[in-house]
């Protein structure tokens, strides 16, 4: 079931994109809470829980991928349709972005952020260097403790063909310093999923009504197959928020059962 869930990601994502998962998830959660008289969660609280739940599942992609790569190295996993690691790789690649980095000072550039590339990055995969629009090469990451030694060596100093970079806070510094143009540096990185936002309009004497036409509406960016996991995780956060241990425990128990079924 887990392999089918992953390998069908692209087809499901494209074909079910118009199905607004965030509204379905919220309706399911409210139905569970109301049926058992656990309480009610406001739209603002739901959005907070939804963001955290999505991040939990997103982080788990990388953990599961690492575990499967270790199994491959130990010859404990299959190939072809049984290559589960490939499925996770395809899912993660949905969040892969390549963009030009914004220059700060000379050969120093801002890391991807909402203010520079409109994306908060999860990890940097590659840094690509150009001069005059001509691709020179991929920069090698060097720790700050070694970059000074590297630059002062005649044998290992970075060059236009073999550039290097180091990280300092929200910047990267490219070496050699000839890389100092506004479009000289690109980064290929994995971005965070966008924060889900269930938007609504207030109805007189009634519950808020879902409004998908709002400018700040944002659906979940995960696979539709992750909807069940989202429900269980949000239920746990909601249960803690309304101090209803049974709701939180129900979500936790169902999540464990789902993981056992997939394994």
N, C-alpha and C positions, 0 to 999 in steps of 0.2 A: 504493500500500500504506500509506503514511504517513497519508493522509487517512482511509482505512477504519479504521485503527488508532485514530484520535482520535475520529471521529464515532460509532464503536461503543462508546465508553468506558462510557456510562451503562448500556447494555444488558448489556454484558459484566460490568460491576462488580456489577450486581444479580443477574444470573443465575449468575455463577460465584463469588459471594462465599463460598459454602460450600466451594469447592475451596481447600484451604489451600496457597496458593502457596509459603509459606516452606518447607514440608516438601518440596514438589516441587523447589524450587530447590536445597535442601541435598542431596537424594538425587542430583540430576543432577551437582552439583559433586563429590560423593564418588565417583560412578561414573567421572567423567573422571579424577580423581586416582588412583583405585585401578587403573584400566585401564592407565595408563601408569607405575604405580609411582612417582608423584610424591611421595606422602606422605599425611598425614592432618591435618585441621584439627579442633580441639576445638570443642564447642558454644559455648564462650565466645568463642573467636576468630571462629567463624562469625558470631555475633551482632554482633560489632564490625564485621566486614567488610560484613555485610548492612546495617547502619545507614548506613555511609559510602556504599555503592553506591546505596541508596535516595535519599540526599541528593544524590548526583551527578546522578541522573536527574531528581529534583525541580528542582534548580537549572537543569538544561538546558531544562525546560519554558519558563522565563522567557526564556532566551537565544533559543530557537527562536521564541517568540512575538514577541520584539522584532525578530528578523530578518524575519519574515513581515509585520509591520506596516510595516517599511521598504519591503518589496516592494510592498505595497498602495499606499503613498504614491507609489511610482514606477510604478504601474500595471503591475506585473509579475506579479500574482497574479490568480486567478479568483474567481468568486462561486458561490453555491449549494453544490453538492457539492465544488467545487474551492476553497472558502474554508477553507484549512487553518488559518488564524489563528483562526477561530471554534472549530475543534476544540480547539486548545490552550487557548482561553479557557474552554471548558466543563470541560476537565480541571482547570485551575487553580481554577475555581469550586467544585470538590468540596472544597477546603480553606478555603473562605470561611466565616467565623464572625462573628456579631454578638453581643457580650456587654457587660453593664454593667461598667464599670471600678471597681475597689475604691478608695475614697477614702483618701488619706494625711493631708493637712492642708488644711483649708479648700478652696480651688479647685485643689488638687494631687491627681492620681490616678496609681495605679500602672499602668504599661503591662502588657499581657497577659503572664502568666508561669504556670508550673506552680503556683505558690503562690497566685495570684490568680484566674485564669480557667481553670486546668487546661490551658492551651495556651501554648506558646512561639510568639511571632508571628514571621513572616518579613517582613511589611511591613504598615504601617497604610494602609488605603485611605481611610477616612472616620472622623471623630470627630463624633458626634451629641450635641447638648446639649438638656436638658430642664429645666423648672422646675415643681415640683409635679405631675410626671407629664405635663406638656404639652410637646410637641415645639416647640422654638424655632428650630432651624436647624443646619446643618452648620458646624462650626468650620473656619476656614481656618488652615492651617499657616503659621507665621511663624518665621523664623530668630531665634535668640537675639540676634544682632547688631542686629536691627531691632525687636524687640518693645518695647523701652523707648521708642524714638522713636514707635512706633505708639500706645502707651498715653498719651503726653503730648500728642498732637495732638487738637485739638477736632474736626477733620474726619475723621480716620481711626481714632479710638479704637474698639476693639471694643464691641459693644452686645449686648443680649439677643437681638436679631434677627440681628445679624452678629457672632457670637463668633469668637474666634481661640484658637490654642493654640501652645505651644512645647514642645520636647523637652529634657529635662535628665536624662541618665543613664537610670534606670529609671522616670522619672516624666514626666507631661505636666502642664502648668499651663494652666488654662482662663481666658480673659479674656472679659468682665469677671468680677470676683470674686463676683458674685451667683450664679454657678454653684458652689455649695458644699454641695449635698446628697449624701447617700449614693448616690442613684440618678440623679443629674443628668447623668451622662456615659456614653455607650456608644461602643464602637469596632467598626467593621467592618474585619476584618483577614484576611490569609491566614496560616493557621497552618502550622507545620512538620508533616510527616507523623510519626506516632508511631513511636518506635524499634521495629523488629521484634525479636521475642524468641522463638527456637525453644526451647521448654521440653521437658523430658525427665525420665525416671526412669532410675536406674541399674539395670542388669540384671547379675546375677552372671555373671562370665565371658563377658560379651557387650558389644556396643556399646550406647550409650545409646538408649533407646526413646522415640520422640516421644510427648509428652503434651500434647494440645491442651486438656485440661480444667484445666490449672494456672491459678491466679488471675492470674499475670503474663504469660500467653501473649499475643502480639501478632503478627498476620500482617502482611505488607506491605500498605501502603495504596495502592499504585500499581495501574494497570490491569493485568489479567492479560496483556495484550499486551506488557508490559514485562518479562515473565519471562525471555526470552532475554537481554535487555540486563543484567538483574541477574546472571544466571549468568556472563556474560563479565566483568563488572566485578569480581565477587567472586573469580573465578579469578585476576585480576590481583593483587588484594590477597593472596590465599592463596599465590600463587607467590612473591611477595616475602617473605612471612612464613616459608615453609619453605625459602627460598633456592633455589628451583627456577625458574630463569629461563625454562625451556621452558613451564611452566604459565602464567606471567605473559604470555609472548609469545603463546601460543595464545589467551588471553582477549583480548588487545589486537588481534590479527589478526582474530579473528572479529567483534569489535565494529566495526572499520573496515569489514569486508565488509557487515555489517548496515546501517550508515549509508549506504554506497554504494548498496545495493539500495533503500533507502527514498527516496533522492534521485533 
